[in-house]
Amino acid sequence: MENPLVSIIIVTYNAGKTLQNCLDSIFIQTYPFLEVIIIDGLSNDNTLEIIKRNEKKISLWISEKDTGVYNAMNKALEHAKGDRIIFLGADDLLLADFSTMIYHLKDENTIYYGRSKFKKRIDGKKFKPLNLSKGNIIHQSIFYPKKVFSKYNYELKYPILADYYLNIKCYSDGEFNFEFLPYLVSVFAPGGLSSTTKDEQFFADKDQIIKDNFSKPIYYRYLLRKFRRRIGL
């Protein structure tokens, strides 16, 4: 896929303190074929002022009530035209490697992911099935092919970890591959929903999710690790 159009989806709610920095990190990218989509949940601070001030560089924005971050992302996907899609929080930043990495996204059935900076730590590595059973790939480092969202949407019953559930479903789907590329794509801001709120429904379902989507050896190793953590080993 040469020179793919990349859709950058940003979900906002009262993001006036950080949104401009996020947008600036997009606008300085050297890769030219980008569309920016913002779905706002009826902010009552200066978020809409910032959006309107940057309107000429934004492909589409909508401000209306939603039921949560993944509901807003699903709305954005209805409008995204990109061959590749990446999601950012309004307090995240893109780095120069974002543009570099795009030129290496060759296979339309591959979900490519890179690295992301969190505080002083650089996160990002090749995920094997066992890794994914333990924890998630950082959302802000993943370039999804558009065809993923012809098949899946974010599952709204998981208000905090629907992206984790999506990655597990895609990993077990024979149509898609995952490939790690060692580029530092983004800065992942602390204090997001996943760091402050537990997705009780996801963790209630996780054993069955792992069982349904991974091989028996991975499932049993997952259960063993869970048991060992429970008894403090």
Backbone as CSV, one residue per row, in Angstrom:
resi,resn,N_x,N_y,N_z,CA_x,CA_y,CA_z,C_x,C_y,C_z
1,MET,0.847,-1.177,0.000,0.000,0.000,0.000,0.890,1.237,0.000
2,GLU,1.025,1.909,-1.137,1.913,3.058,-1.224,1.160,4.332,-0.868
3,ASN,1.778,5.169,-0.033,1.211,6.445,0.375,-0.251,6.323,0.834
4,PRO,-0.504,5.508,1.837,-1.886,5.357,2.313,-2.395,6.639,2.960
5,LEU,-3.676,6.874,2.828,-4.311,7.922,3.613,-4.454,7.390,5.032
6,VAL,-4.007,8.174,6.013,-4.071,7.775,7.411,-5.077,8.665,8.137
7,SER,-6.063,8.036,8.738,-7.050,8.756,9.547,-6.571,8.790,10.992
8,ILE,-6.477,9.989,11.539,-6.136,10.172,12.948,-7.405,10.579,13.668
9,ILE,-7.869,9.719,14.563,-9.132,9.946,15.264,-8.834,10.393,16.693
10,ILE,-9.420,11.522,17.068,-9.253,12.081,18.412,-10.630,12.231,19.036
11,VAL,-10.792,11.666,20.215,-12.031,11.809,20.982,-11.787,12.823,22.085
12,THR,-12.673,13.812,22.192,-12.447,14.890,23.157,-13.652,15.098,24.073
13,TYR,-13.341,15.541,25.277,-14.353,16.085,26.189,-13.631,16.992,27.171
14,ASN,-13.944,18.282,27.103,-13.285,19.280,27.959,-11.768,19.121,27.928
15,ALA,-11.233,19.165,26.704,-9.809,18.936,26.473,-9.050,20.219,26.158
16,GLY,-9.576,21.332,26.608,-9.003,22.617,26.243,-7.556,22.816,26.666
17,LYS,-7.125,22.150,27.718,-5.762,22.340,28.213,-4.711,21.623,27.365
18,THR,-5.134,20.623,26.607,-4.148,19.786,25.903,-4.362,19.662,24.400
19,LEU,-5.558,19.963,23.913,-5.893,19.652,22.521,-4.991,20.366,21.527
20,GLN,-4.672,21.628,21.766,-3.854,22.354,20.789,-2.475,21.711,20.631
21,ASN,-1.873,21.291,21.729,-0.574,20.619,21.638,-0.679,19.318,20.851
22,CYS,-1.764,18.590,21.078,-1.988,17.357,20.323,-2.093,17.654,18.832
23,LEU,-2.899,18.640,18.483,-3.072,18.999,17.071,-1.769,19.496,16.454
24,ASP,-1.024,20.296,17.185,0.256,20.799,16.660,1.206,19.652,16.345
25,SER,1.175,18.602,17.175,2.063,17.464,16.930,1.662,16.705,15.665
26,ILE,0.404,16.837,15.273,-0.065,16.252,14.016,0.304,17.152,12.846
27,PHE,0.071,18.441,13.008,0.265,19.376,11.896,1.724,19.495,11.470
28,ILE,2.666,19.174,12.341,4.091,19.269,11.968,4.622,17.974,11.355
29,GLN,3.776,16.960,11.213,4.238,15.716,10.600,4.621,15.942,9.143
30,THR,5.636,15.212,8.699,6.107,15.364,7.317,5.320,14.502,6.338
31,TYR,4.640,13.486,6.837,3.830,12.653,5.947,2.595,13.457,5.532
32,PRO,2.330,13.584,4.222,1.298,14.531,3.772,-0.134,14.017,3.731
33,PHE,-0.328,12.708,3.725,-1.665,12.175,3.444,-2.348,11.766,4.751
34,LEU,-2.849,12.777,5.444,-3.485,12.570,6.743,-4.861,13.209,6.751
35,GLU,-5.792,12.590,7.451,-7.043,13.267,7.767,-7.241,13.209,9.280
36,VAL,-7.711,14.322,9.827,-7.918,14.440,11.271,-9.414,14.492,11.533
37,ILE,-9.883,13.573,12.371,-11.299,13.515,12.738,-11.404,13.686,14.243
38,ILE,-12.221,14.622,14.669,-12.434,14.863,16.094,-13.905,14.621,16.419
39,ILE,-14.136,13.772,17.404,-15.484,13.547,17.909,-15.511,14.053,19.347
40,ASP,-16.292,15.086,19.564,-16.361,15.742,20.870,-17.687,15.411,21.556
41,GLY,-17.611,15.232,22.867,-18.804,14.857,23.619,-19.529,16.022,24.267
42,LEU,-19.726,17.110,23.520,-20.384,18.323,24.021,-19.575,18.974,25.144
43,SER,-18.343,19.297,24.838,-17.492,19.973,25.820,-18.082,21.310,26.221
44,ASN,-17.853,21.697,27.481,-18.328,23.003,27.940,-17.176,23.899,28.387
45,ASP,-15.946,23.552,27.963,-14.816,24.459,28.183,-14.470,25.093,26.834
46,ASN,-13.213,25.361,26.561,-12.833,26.010,25.302,-12.422,25.026,24.208
47,THR,-12.781,23.759,24.356,-12.414,22.760,23.348,-12.948,23.129,21.967
48,LEU,-14.195,23.531,21.883,-14.774,23.854,20.570,-14.127,25.083,19.953
49,GLU,-13.711,26.024,20.780,-12.978,27.187,20.254,-11.682,26.750,19.582
50,ILE,-10.982,25.819,20.204,-9.724,25.310,19.632,-10.007,24.564,18.334
51,ILE,-11.039,23.741,18.326,-11.390,23.012,17.112,-11.704,23.981,15.977
52,LYS,-12.495,24.986,16.254,-12.871,25.943,15.208,-11.680,26.760,14.733
53,ARG,-10.763,27.040,15.631,-9.560,27.799,15.265,-8.668,27.004,14.309
54,ASN,-8.753,25.685,14.386,-7.930,24.814,13.541,-8.743,24.120,12.447
55,GLU,-9.929,24.639,12.201,-10.902,23.946,11.350,-10.381,23.652,9.942
56,LYS,-9.559,24.532,9.398,-9.066,24.332,8.035,-8.159,23.121,7.911
57,LYS,-7.580,22.691,9.030,-6.668,21.541,9.010,-7.344,20.267,9.534
58,ILE,-8.596,20.381,9.900,-9.351,19.234,10.430,-10.330,18.772,9.358
59,SER,-10.304,17.491,9.060,-11.153,16.966,7.984,-12.619,16.931,8.387
60,LEU,-12.885,16.568,9.644,-14.261,16.455,10.117,-14.272,16.586,11.628
61,TRP,-15.247,17.324,12.152,-15.452,17.308,13.599,-16.945,17.325,13.896
62,ILE,-17.286,16.663,14.971,-18.676,16.574,15.429,-18.667,16.778,16.935
63,SER,-19.612,17.550,17.423,-19.774,17.702,18.868,-21.211,17.363,19.230
64,GLU,-21.375,16.251,19.927,-22.698,15.801,20.335,-22.554,14.827,21.491
65,LYS,-23.624,14.585,22.176,-23.597,13.699,23.328,-23.246,12.277,22.889
66,ASP,-22.428,11.610,23.701,-22.126,10.203,23.454,-22.206,9.445,24.770
67,THR,-22.022,8.142,24.698,-22.123,7.314,25.900,-20.764,6.875,26.433
68,GLY,-19.702,7.407,25.848,-18.370,7.049,26.312,-17.361,7.103,25.185
69,VAL,-16.097,6.871,25.533,-15.015,7.059,24.574,-15.138,6.110,23.378
70,TYR,-15.551,4.862,23.600,-15.606,3.922,22.485,-16.836,4.138,21.617
71,ASN,-17.899,4.640,22.194,-19.037,5.059,21.392,-18.628,6.178,20.438
72,ALA,-17.840,7.120,20.955,-17.342,8.214,20.111,-16.406,7.687,19.026
73,MET,-15.548,6.724,19.357,-14.649,6.146,18.357,-15.422,5.420,17.276
74,ASN,-16.457,4.686,17.662,-17.291,4.011,16.660,-17.967,5.019,15.733
75,LYS,-18.386,6.150,16.294,-18.957,7.212,15.449,-17.937,7.701,14.437
76,ALA,-16.716,7.922,14.908,-15.663,8.423,14.016,-15.393,7.448,12.883
77,LEU,-15.430,6.152,13.181,-15.144,5.143,12.170,-16.152,5.161,11.030
78,GLU,-17.357,5.640,11.293,-18.357,5.755,10.236,-17.958,6.781,9.190
79,HIS,-17.066,7.702,9.579,-16.671,8.791,8.676,-15.248,8.659,8.149
80,ALA,-14.441,7.799,8.762,-13.029,7.703,8.394,-12.862,7.152,6.983
81,LYS,-12.024,7.815,6.197,-11.760,7.405,4.824,-10.384,6.777,4.654
82,GLY,-9.606,6.761,5.727,-8.227,6.338,5.621,-8.045,4.857,5.333
83,ASP,-6.919,4.543,4.683,-6.503,3.153,4.510,-5.972,2.600,5.827
84,ARG,-5.443,3.492,6.653,-4.948,3.167,7.991,-5.612,4.098,8.992
85,ILE,-5.800,3.594,10.214,-6.485,4.370,11.244,-5.715,4.259,12.542
86,ILE,-5.498,5.392,13.189,-4.846,5.435,14.498,-5.673,6.326,15.416
87,PHE,-5.705,5.988,16.693,-6.508,6.719,17.675,-5.589,7.423,18.668
88,LEU,-5.929,8.682,18.957,-5.187,9.457,19.946,-6.143,10.020,20.974
89,GLY,-5.656,10.161,22.201,-6.349,10.980,23.176,-5.966,12.432,22.961
90,ALA,-6.783,13.339,23.424,-6.523,14.765,23.219,-5.304,15.247,23.997
91,ASP,-4.803,14.428,24.914,-3.599,14.797,25.664,-2.385,13.987,25.230
92,ASP,-2.494,13.253,24.112,-1.366,12.523,23.547,-0.668,13.365,22.488
93,LEU,0.537,12.944,22.130,1.320,13.648,21.116,1.886,12.660,20.117
94,LEU,1.973,13.070,18.853,2.689,12.285,17.861,4.135,12.749,17.783
95,LEU,5.026,11.819,17.471,6.442,12.112,17.327,6.863,11.932,15.865
96,ALA,8.077,12.326,15.549,8.530,12.326,14.151,8.507,10.936,13.526
97,ASP,8.750,9.904,14.330,8.742,8.540,13.797,7.379,8.113,13.268
98,PHE,6.336,8.808,13.683,4.996,8.517,13.157,5.021,8.582,11.636
99,SER,5.569,9.658,11.084,5.618,9.822,9.628,6.528,8.787,8.986
100,THR,7.658,8.505,9.622,8.597,7.526,9.078,7.965,6.148,9.005
101,MET,7.254,5.776,10.057,6.693,4.428,10.132,5.651,4.175,9.048
102,ILE,4.916,5.200,8.681,3.839,5.020,7.701,4.369,4.423,6.395
103,TYR,5.575,4.788,5.986,6.132,4.287,4.730,6.461,2.791,4.785
104,HIS,6.381,2.206,5.969,6.672,0.775,6.132,5.404,-0.066,6.325
105,LEU,4.259,0.555,6.163,2.993,-0.162,6.342,2.573,-0.741,4.995
106,LYS,3.111,-1.902,4.672,2.990,-2.427,3.309,1.816,-3.372,3.097
107,ASP,1.482,-4.164,4.105,0.494,-5.227,3.914,-0.863,-4.804,4.460
108,GLU,-1.885,-4.897,3.643,-3.206,-4.393,4.027,-3.909,-5.279,5.054
109,ASN,-3.377,-6.474,5.288,-3.971,-7.357,6.295,-3.182,-7.352,7.609
110,THR,-2.203,-6.483,7.713,-1.353,-6.455,8.909,-1.656,-5.235,9.762
111,ILE,-1.803,-5.483,11.042,-1.941,-4.426,12.043,-0.538,-4.137,12.549
112,TYR,-0.016,-2.977,12.192,1.340,-2.612,12.585,1.291,-1.798,13.884
113,TYR,2.269,-2.014,14.730,2.351,-1.228,15.957,3.808,-0.919,16.278
114,GLY,4.002,0.231,16.925,5.345,0.674,17.257,5.517,0.878,18.750
115,ARG,6.276,1.897,19.094,6.561,2.199,20.491,5.866,3.494,20.888
116,SER,5.671,3.645,22.190,5.075,4.865,22.732,5.797,5.223,24.020
117,LYS,5.954,6.500,24.256,6.615,6.977,25.472,5.565,7.275,26.531
118,PHE,5.788,6.756,27.731,4.901,7.002,28.866,5.761,7.523,30.012
119,LYS,5.570,8.813,30.359,6.438,9.477,31.332,7.880,9.348,30.845
120,LYS,8.770,8.700,31.613,10.167,8.548,31.190,10.443,7.178,30.580
121,ARG,9.405,6.358,30.442,9.569,4.987,29.985,9.148,4.848,28.529
122,ILE,9.920,4.062,27.777,9.553,3.737,26.407,8.922,2.349,26.406
123,ASP,7.660,2.270,25.984,6.952,0.996,25.921,6.799,0.568,24.468
124,GLY,6.928,-0.731,24.247,6.736,-1.255,22.908,7.687,-2.400,22.639
125,LYS,7.136,-3.525,22.252,7.922,-4.713,21.956,7.074,-5.620,21.086
126,LYS,7.706,-6.668,20.564,6.960,-7.658,19.799,6.082,-8.466,20.740
127,PHE,4.788,-8.467,20.467,3.835,-9.212,21.286,3.603,-10.592,20.692
128,LYS,3.853,-11.616,21.517,3.459,-12.975,21.177,2.114,-13.244,21.858
129,PRO,1.438,-14.342,21.504,0.126,-14.590,22.117,0.132,-14.547,23.636
130,LEU,1.160,-15.104,24.269,1.208,-15.093,25.727,1.294,-13.664,26.266
131,ASN,2.057,-12.795,25.582,2.138,-11.390,25.991,0.765,-10.741,25.956
132,LEU,0.028,-11.020,24.882,-1.277,-10.379,24.725,-2.290,-10.916,25.726
133,SER,-2.114,-12.151,26.155,-3.005,-12.672,27.195,-2.757,-11.984,28.540
134,LYS,-1.552,-11.443,28.704,-1.201,-10.757,29.953,-1.619,-9.293,29.932
135,GLY,-1.416,-8.612,28.819,-1.693,-7.176,28.767,-1.780,-6.679,27.336
136,ASN,-2.139,-5.432,27.190,-2.507,-4.882,25.892,-1.361,-4.130,25.223
137,ILE,-1.442,-4.035,23.904,-0.582,-3.151,23.120,-1.095,-1.724,23.286
138,ILE,-0.181,-0.777,23.391,-0.601,0.618,23.584,-1.383,1.109,22.362
139,HIS,-2.581,1.560,22.625,-3.525,1.942,21.565,-2.946,3.022,20.652
140,GLN,-2.228,3.978,21.247,-1.719,5.115,20.487,-0.494,4.791,19.640
141,SER,-0.130,3.528,19.577,0.993,3.121,18.722,0.561,2.197,17.593
142,ILE,-0.746,1.975,17.464,-1.250,0.969,16.515,-1.841,1.625,15.270
143,PHE,-1.407,1.143,14.103,-2.001,1.530,12.825,-2.880,0.368,12.357
144,TYR,-4.178,0.551,12.450,-5.107,-0.495,12.001,-5.408,-0.317,10.514
145,PRO,-5.439,-1.407,9.746,-5.988,-1.284,8.393,-7.494,-1.071,8.473
146,LYS,-8.010,-0.332,7.524,-9.428,0.017,7.547,-10.326,-1.213,7.582
147,LYS,-9.863,-2.300,6.959,-10.715,-3.487,6.863,-10.990,-4.118,8.223
148,VAL,-10.165,-3.822,9.226,-10.471,-4.300,10.582,-11.856,-3.819,10.999
149,PHE,-12.155,-2.554,10.664,-13.405,-1.950,11.131,-14.567,-2.175,10.160
150,SER,-14.295,-2.891,9.086,-15.390,-3.433,8.283,-15.930,-4.697,8.933
151,LYS,-15.102,-5.271,9.825,-15.440,-6.532,10.468,-15.796,-6.357,11.941
152,TYR,-15.151,-5.399,12.602,-15.327,-5.205,14.037,-15.580,-3.743,14.362
153,ASN,-16.293,-3.514,15.454,-16.375,-2.215,16.102,-15.906,-2.401,17.540
154,TYR,-15.777,-1.301,18.258,-15.433,-1.407,19.671,-16.648,-1.906,20.452
155,GLU,-16.415,-2.890,21.294,-17.479,-3.508,22.086,-17.814,-2.602,23.267
156,LEU,-19.014,-2.036,23.244,-19.359,-0.986,24.209,-19.611,-1.516,25.617
157,LYS,-19.750,-2.815,25.775,-19.936,-3.315,27.141,-18.634,-3.282,27.935
158,TYR,-17.507,-2.996,27.250,-16.221,-2.832,27.922,-15.824,-1.352,27.860
159,PRO,-16.218,-0.555,28.849,-16.059,0.903,28.749,-14.619,1.401,28.835
160,ILE,-13.701,0.581,29.362,-12.313,1.013,29.539,-11.360,0.228,28.644
161,LEU,-11.658,-1.036,28.383,-10.712,-1.924,27.704,-11.270,-2.523,26.408
162,ALA,-12.141,-1.788,25.748,-12.661,-2.289,24.470,-11.558,-2.402,23.422
163,ASP,-10.528,-1.576,23.505,-9.422,-1.693,22.555,-8.622,-2.975,22.799
164,TYR,-8.473,-3.380,24.065,-7.813,-4.643,24.385,-8.611,-5.813,23.820
165,TYR,-9.907,-5.775,24.015,-10.771,-6.829,23.480,-10.672,-6.894,21.950
166,LEU,-10.650,-5.728,21.302,-10.509,-5.690,19.847,-9.199,-6.336,19.410
167,ASN,-8.107,-6.026,20.099,-6.815,-6.590,19.719,-6.791,-8.108,19.887
168,ILE,-7.404,-8.597,20.948,-7.486,-10.050,21.142,-8.291,-10.690,20.014
169,LYS,-9.423,-10.088,19.650,-10.242,-10.636,18.562,-9.464,-10.637,17.246
170,CYS,-8.741,-9.564,16.986,-7.975,-9.484,15.745,-6.818,-10.476,15.744
171,TYR,-6.204,-10.683,16.913,-5.073,-11.604,17.004,-5.517,-13.032,16.700
172,SER,-6.731,-13.368,17.091,-7.220,-14.727,16.854,-7.894,-14.882,15.492
173,ASP,-8.037,-13.787,14.780,-8.690,-13.795,13.474,-7.641,-14.110,12.404
174,GLY,-7.839,-15.194,11.684,-6.855,-15.613,10.691,-6.652,-14.636,9.549
175,GLU,-7.543,-13.652,9.399,-7.403,-12.694,8.304,-6.319,-11.660,8.586
176,PHE,-6.014,-11.428,9.880,-5.113,-10.344,10.241,-3.840,-10.857,10.899
177,ASN,-2.755,-10.125,10.651,-1.482,-10.360,11.316,-1.111,-9.132,12.130
178,PHE,-0.270,-9.313,13.129,0.302,-8.211,13.886,1.797,-8.158,13.611
179,GLU,2.328,-6.957,13.417,3.769,-6.812,13.211,4.286,-5.585,13.966
180,PHE,5.332,-5.805,14.742,5.966,-4.726,15.490,7.055,-4.082,14.644
181,LEU,7.053,-2.743,14.601,8.125,-1.977,13.970,8.696,-1.031,15.032
182,PRO,10.026,-0.976,15.185,10.623,-0.285,16.329,10.707,1.231,16.163
183,TYR,9.603,1.861,15.875,9.547,3.318,15.751,8.802,3.908,16.946
184,LEU,9.315,5.020,17.454,8.688,5.705,18.588,7.621,6.646,18.035
185,VAL,6.392,6.201,18.101,5.288,6.837,17.382,4.658,7.985,18.156
186,SER,4.516,7.829,19.475,3.686,8.772,20.216,4.140,8.915,21.658
187,VAL,3.607,9.938,22.296,3.720,10.119,23.740,2.335,9.864,24.308
188,PHE,2.264,8.873,25.165,1.008,8.438,25.766,0.858,9.132,27.118
189,ALA,-0.152,9.976,27.238,-0.304,10.794,28.443,-0.774,9.960,29.628
190,PRO,-0.241,10.230,30.816,-0.731,9.542,32.022,-2.114,10.047,32.413
191,GLY,-2.775,9.289,33.266,-4.044,9.751,33.820,-5.261,9.423,33.002
192,GLY,-5.117,8.521,32.009,-6.275,8.127,31.219,-7.221,7.238,32.001
193,LEU,-8.343,6.910,31.359,-9.363,6.104,32.027,-8.812,4.769,32.535
194,SER,-7.955,4.139,31.728,-7.468,2.812,32.105,-6.569,2.836,33.329
195,SER,-6.008,4.021,33.643,-5.134,4.120,34.812,-5.887,4.518,36.072
196,THR,-7.130,4.959,35.913,-7.887,5.431,37.079,-9.136,4.611,37.369
197,THR,-9.579,3.806,36.388,-10.828,3.064,36.528,-10.634,1.632,36.049
198,LYS,-11.162,0.679,36.779,-11.063,-0.723,36.390,-12.285,-1.119,35.566
199,ASP,-12.031,-1.830,34.485,-13.126,-2.321,33.644,-13.617,-3.644,34.232
200,GLU,-14.558,-3.550,35.156,-15.022,-4.724,35.887,-15.596,-5.786,34.950
201,GLN,-16.337,-5.358,33.938,-16.957,-6.322,33.030,-15.906,-7.089,32.236
202,PHE,-14.886,-6.374,31.767,-13.836,-7.051,31.004,-13.134,-8.111,31.858
203,PHE,-12.775,-7.729,33.083,-12.049,-8.684,33.921,-12.946,-9.838,34.378
204,ALA,-14.241,-9.590,34.471,-15.166,-10.689,34.761,-15.212,-11.682,33.604
205,ASP,-15.037,-11.187,32.384,-15.119,-12.023,31.187,-13.757,-12.527,30.709
206,LYS,-12.669,-12.028,31.280,-11.358,-12.243,30.657,-10.978,-13.707,30.526
207,ASP,-11.241,-14.528,31.540,-10.887,-15.946,31.430,-11.515,-16.568,30.189
208,GLN,-12.796,-16.286,29.985,-13.496,-16.857,28.826,-12.976,-16.252,27.525
209,ILE,-12.651,-14.963,27.550,-12.107,-14.314,26.350,-10.802,-14.979,25.934
210,ILE,-9.924,-15.216,26.905,-8.648,-15.861,26.595,-8.886,-17.290,26.104
211,LYS,-9.778,-18.006,26.749,-10.075,-19.380,26.351,-10.616,-19.446,24.922
212,ASP,-11.472,-18.485,24.569,-12.116,-18.494,23.257,-11.189,-18.066,22.122
213,ASN,-10.131,-17.322,22.438,-9.347,-16.683,21.378,-7.893,-17.131,21.285
214,PHE,-7.435,-17.954,22.227,-6.057,-18.433,22.200,-6.031,-19.958,22.268
215,SER,-4.880,-20.524,21.974,-4.718,-21.972,22.032,-4.796,-22.466,23.476
216,LYS,-5.009,-23.762,23.642,-5.074,-24.332,24.990,-3.784,-24.109,25.782
217,PRO,-2.582,-24.290,25.184,-1.357,-24.028,25.963,-1.273,-22.592,26.477
218,ILE,-1.680,-21.632,25.655,-1.648,-20.231,26.098,-2.670,-20.012,27.205
219,TYR,-3.844,-20.592,27.050,-4.885,-20.449,28.062,-4.434,-21.028,29.399
220,TYR,-3.819,-22.205,29.379,-3.379,-22.825,30.631,-2.228,-22.049,31.261
221,ARG,-1.338,-21.506,30.443,-0.249,-20.685,30.991,-0.793,-19.389,31.586
222,TYR,-1.801,-18.845,30.935,-2.483,-17.665,31.479,-3.098,-17.975,32.843
223,LEU,-3.789,-19.100,32.967,-4.405,-19.478,34.237,-3.352,-19.738,35.318
224,LEU,-2.248,-20.365,34.923,-1.171,-20.632,35.890,-0.593,-19.328,36.418
225,ARG,-0.368,-18.389,35.514,0.162,-17.087,35.949,-0.821,-16.385,36.874
226,LYS,-2.095,-16.454,36.534,-3.126,-15.839,37.364,-3.149,-16.472,38.759
227,PHE,-3.039,-17.791,38.822,-3.026,-18.497,40.111,-1.798,-18.118,40.928
228,ARG,-0.651,-18.058,40.288,0.589,-17.736,41.000,0.549,-16.313,41.563
229,ARG,-0.035,-15.414,40.809,-0.162,-14.036,41.312,-1.114,-13.981,42.483
230,ARG,-2.166,-14.816,42.437,-3.156,-14.811,43.507,-2.551,-15.286,44.834
231,ILE,-1.633,-16.246,44.761,-1.020,-16.760,45.992,0.306,-16.069,46.319
232,GLY,0.659,-15.058,45.509,1.818,-14.240,45.822,3.139,-14.800,45.398
233,LEU,3.176,-15.678,44.382,4.435,-16.240,43.880,4.975,-15.421,42.703
